[in-house]
Amino acid sequence: MSENPTHTPQPNQWQPTNPPAPPVKKKGWVLRHPILAVGIGLIAMFGFQAALKGGGDDPTTAAPTTTSSPAAAAGAKTPAKPAVPSEPKVDPDDVGNEANPVTIVEGKAFDIRKLAYAAGWKITSSDFGMELKNLKVTNNRDDRDGPFVEIKFMKGNEVLASLDCTSDQILPGQTATLNCFGTDPKPKGYDRITINDTF
């Protein structure tokens, strides 16, 4: 006698105690490999974006062309080169943001958009990374505010190490000491220290 799952059992007839499990539906590749899927998606998105922006030579980095003329060979004066346009000025409201970090010197005072950071601060290494000691900020803005900044140790365009610093919200005229944390040890060979808002 064959078992028929659609068959209704009769009274006093044997019934299985564990009915057969439904077939397991296999998950798709994307669900089985979400990290790889996200990575491939990001690469594709950035590749598409780069393709839209195009490429080519930057006219400011192209090699200069020289021409030789009989007048130049005879020692005639060449006309003056046109002045190179200066780089655009940074809007004062953008100074110290992520795109426009401010270069600072360890221990020296500095101001960023009406937040005054006092002199006397020091960065040291510990077993847990870097420690920034005694960095105090005074709020000279019109409203209550508090910094949330990132301090980076740079060598050229390479970030060697960084610290994140924050303080409580402080009223205009109040001063607070920043709390800073970073797991990187203080690097050697950096050429500058920069600071920028994290948000």
Salt bridges, closest charged atoms under 4 A:
GLU106 OE1 - LYS186 NZ 3.15
ASP145 OD2 - ARG141 NH1 2.27
GLU150 OE1 - LYS152 NZ 3.67
ASP191 OD1 - ARG192 NH1 3.30
ASP197 OD2 - ARG113 NH2 2.20
